[in-house]
């Protein structure tokens, strides 16, 4: 039997099941890779918002990464919510120590509900410690704006942001979901720009889209796809997951990760 590819998510837990490691594991399973987790935080949240956050000790985060890498192995990893600078530094150190060469960094700063998930003082650690290790970083417009220190609200500004963030980063995918009109993302590989467009779906089922996209990219990279193809296929997966979402909760519901199976 051919070896099953593996993917590791280093991120926070979402008790509502729509984002965080729950969304990542659903995505890994839907796309045919074996998923593993290293929790960085436990959140109490639902479709309406985040009501509590407990950040795990950095040594526990490190021990989780050690445990899965030394036994099972990691073909690709992705990071999501890493709330403080100390955990960011530990994660970066473990990525280097274990030689994790395929890494998708989703610089999670704010939940879909608007709740802050990254401390202000952790932004610099994210920028200098973790982003330089990324195969690709996947900021949305507000996150890109924080990383470069200015607002990003147009396609031209997205290109400028991608070029600025690319310093020390393998590639950048600036997600344009906050723009009006079609959902346009800008992929920059350090040499050229690729514009990826999908029709906008009017829905409130958008919780966890960023987590799902990043984990889909990691899944497809683990299976051997090229980076650009993995991004294209991941975007198509998320678009279909939004289109087929069913109503959950009273706020921003989750996407349908298993739309192709139901």
C-alpha positions in Angstrom: 0.0 0.0 0.0 1.3 3.4 -0.9 2.3 5.5 2.1 -0.3 8.0 3.2 0.9 11.6 3.2 0.9 13.5 6.4 0.2 17.1 7.4 0.6 18.9 10.7 -1.4 21.9 11.9 0.1 24.1 14.6 -2.8 26.3 15.6 -5.5 27.0 18.1 -8.7 25.0 18.8 -12.1 26.3 17.9 -14.8 24.9 20.2 -17.4 25.7 17.5 -15.7 23.4 15.0 -15.6 25.8 12.1 -12.0 27.2 12.2 -8.7 26.4 13.9 -7.4 22.8 14.1 -11.0 21.5 13.7 -11.2 23.0 10.3 -7.7 21.9 9.4 -8.3 18.3 10.4 -11.5 18.2 8.3 -9.7 19.7 5.4 -6.8 17.2 5.7 -9.3 14.3 5.8 -11.3 15.6 2.9 -8.2 15.9 0.7 -6.8 12.5 1.6 -3.9 13.2 4.0 -3.4 12.1 7.6 -3.7 15.0 9.9 -1.9 15.7 13.1 -2.1 18.6 15.6 0.0 20.7 17.9 -2.3 23.0 19.8 -1.2 26.5 20.7 -4.3 27.7 22.4 -7.8 26.6 23.4 -10.6 29.0 22.6 -14.2 29.2 23.6 -16.0 30.4 20.5 -18.9 29.8 18.3 -20.3 31.4 15.2 -20.9 34.7 17.1 -17.5 35.3 18.5 -14.7 34.3 20.9 -15.5 34.4 24.6 -12.3 33.0 26.1 -8.7 32.1 25.2 -6.2 29.9 27.1 -2.7 30.0 25.6 -0.8 26.7 26.1 2.7 26.8 27.6 5.4 26.9 24.9 7.0 23.7 26.2 3.8 21.8 25.6 3.6 23.2 22.1 7.2 22.1 21.5 6.5 18.6 23.0 3.6 18.0 20.6 5.6 18.9 17.6 8.5 16.6 18.8 6.1 13.8 19.4 4.5 13.7 15.9 7.6 14.5 13.9 9.9 11.9 15.5 7.3 9.1 15.1 4.9 9.8 12.3 6.8 12.3 10.2 5.5 15.5 8.5 5.2 15.9 4.7 3.8 19.4 5.2 2.8 21.7 8.0 0.7 24.8 8.4 0.5 27.3 11.2 -2.6 29.2 12.3 -3.3 31.0 15.5 -0.1 31.4 17.5 -1.1 34.0 20.0 2.2 35.2 21.6 5.8 35.8 20.7 7.2 33.1 22.9 5.2 30.4 21.2 6.1 31.8 17.8 9.8 31.6 18.6 9.4 28.0 19.9 7.5 26.9 16.8 10.1 28.5 14.5 12.9 26.8 16.4 11.1 23.4 16.1 10.5 23.9 12.3 14.3 24.5 11.9 15.3 21.7 14.3 13.2 19.1 12.5 13.9 20.4 9.0 10.2 20.9 8.2 10.7 22.3 4.7 7.1 22.6 3.5 5.4 25.2 5.7 2.2 27.2 5.0 2.0 30.2 7.4 -1.5 31.6 7.9 -0.7 34.8 10.0 -4.0 34.6 12.0 -4.5 37.9 13.8 -8.3 38.4 14.0 -11.2 35.9 13.9 -14.0 36.3 11.4 -16.1 37.7 14.2 -13.5 40.5 14.7 -12.0 39.1 17.9 -8.2 39.6 18.3 -6.2 36.3 18.2 -2.6 37.6 18.1 -1.1 39.9 20.7 0.3 43.2 19.4 3.8 42.5 20.6 3.8 39.2 18.7 3.6 40.7 15.3 7.3 41.4 15.1 8.1 37.8 16.1 5.8 36.6 13.4 7.4 38.8 10.9 11.0 38.0 11.8 11.0 34.4 13.2 8.2 32.5 11.4 7.6 34.1 8.0 11.2 33.6 6.8 10.6 29.8 7.2 7.4 29.8 5.1 7.0 28.1 1.8 4.1 30.4 1.4 2.3 32.9 3.6 -1.4 33.5 3.2 -2.4 36.9 4.8 -5.8 38.5 4.2 -6.0 42.2 3.6 -6.0 43.4 7.2 -3.2 40.9 8.1 -1.1 42.1 5.1 -1.7 45.7 6.2 -0.4 44.9 9.7 2.7 43.1 8.3 3.7 46.0 6.1 2.5 48.8 8.3 -0.1 50.4 5.9 -3.6 49.8 4.7 -4.1 47.3 1.8 -7.4 47.8 0.0 -6.8 47.6 -3.8 -5.3 45.1 -6.2 -2.3 47.4 -6.8 -1.8 47.6 -3.0 -2.1 43.8 -2.7 0.7 43.5 -5.2 2.8 46.0 -3.3 2.1 44.2 -0.1 3.0 40.8 -1.6 6.3 42.2 -2.8 7.0 43.7 0.7 6.1 40.6 2.6 8.1 38.5 0.3 11.3 39.7 2.0 12.6 36.4 3.5 9.4 34.5 2.6 9.3 31.9 -0.2 6.0 33.1 -1.7 3.0 35.1 -0.7 -0.7 34.7 -1.4 -2.6 37.9 -0.4 -6.2 37.0 -0.1 -8.7 39.6 -1.4 -11.8 38.3 0.3 -12.4 41.7 1.9 -12.6 43.5 -1.5 -15.9 44.2 -3.2 -16.8 42.1 -6.3 -15.2 38.9 -7.3 -12.9 37.1 -4.8 -9.5 38.0 -6.2 -6.2 36.7 -4.6 -2.7 37.7 -5.6 0.0 35.1 -5.6 3.6 36.3 -5.8 6.5 33.8 -6.0 9.2 36.4 -5.8 9.4 36.8 -9.5 5.9 37.1 -11.0 2.3 37.8 -10.0 -0.6 35.5 -10.6 -4.1 36.8 -10.2 -6.6 34.1 -9.0 -10.3 35.0 -9.4 -13.4 33.2 -8.2 -17.0 34.5 -8.2 -18.1 35.9 -4.9 -20.8 33.9 -3.1 -23.2 35.9 -1.0 -23.3 34.0 2.3 -22.7 34.2 6.0 -20.9 30.8 6.0 -17.4 32.2 6.0 -16.1 31.1 9.4 -12.7 29.3 9.0 -12.2 30.1 5.3 -8.6 31.2 5.9 -7.8 28.1 8.0 -9.4 25.9 5.4 -7.5 27.5 2.5 -4.1 27.2 4.3 -4.6 23.6 5.3 -5.8 22.7 1.8 -2.6 24.2 0.4 -0.6 22.2 2.9 -2.5 19.0 2.1 -1.9 19.3 -1.7 1.7 20.2 -1.2 2.1 17.1 1.0 0.6 15.1 -1.9 3.3 16.4 -4.3 1.5 19.2 -6.2 3.5 22.3 -7.3 2.9 25.4 -5.2 0.9 27.3 -7.8 -1.3 24.3 -8.6 -1.8 23.6 -4.9 -3.0 27.2 -4.4 -5.3 27.0 -7.4 -6.8 23.7 -6.3 -7.1 24.9 -2.7 -9.0 28.0 -3.8 -11.4 25.9 -5.8 -11.9 23.6 -2.8 -12.7 26.5 -0.5 -15.1 28.1 -3.1 -17.0 24.9 -3.4 -17.0 24.5 0.4 -18.6 28.0 0.8 -21.1 27.3 -2.0 -22.3 24.1 -0.4 -22.3 25.3 3.2 -25.4 24.5 5.3 -26.7 26.8 8.1 -25.0 26.4 11.5 -25.4 28.8 14.4 -26.6 32.3 14.6 -23.6 34.2 13.2 -20.9 33.4 10.7 -21.3 29.6 10.1 -18.6 27.2 8.8 -17.9 26.1 5.3 -18.8 22.5 4.2 -15.4 20.7 4.2 -16.9 17.4 3.0 -19.1 18.9 0.3 -17.7 16.4 -2.3 -18.7 13.4 -0.2 -22.2 14.3 1.1 
